[in-house]
Amino acid sequence: MTTPADKEMDEALRQKVKSVSATILGEFFDELAKDQSLADVASKLRKTVLDESVFAESAIRAALFPDAP
């Protein structure tokens, strides 16, 4: 049986994991942005993954290859 305290702890753990992953991905996108040829891609990936929380292949593909059909 799941108690309210268990649910609170589960939610706290999910938020912590989300925070850690967002930090790591943010640092990755920052490093990509340092390369002028990748700055635009890094910005689009950051928006897609971190801001919009979209991890679908089609969305990431569109961010990486905006001119592809």
C-alpha angles and dihedrals in degrees: 000000000000116000127203088252090056091051091050091051091048091051092048090051092049091051091049092050091046090050093050094047092046090051093050093046090046091054090048092052090047090055091048090050091057088071105076092213090057100038094097092047091048091052093050093046092049091051093047099044106029105025100036097026091224117152100166114132092233093055093047091045089052090051092050098041108027094166095053117106 
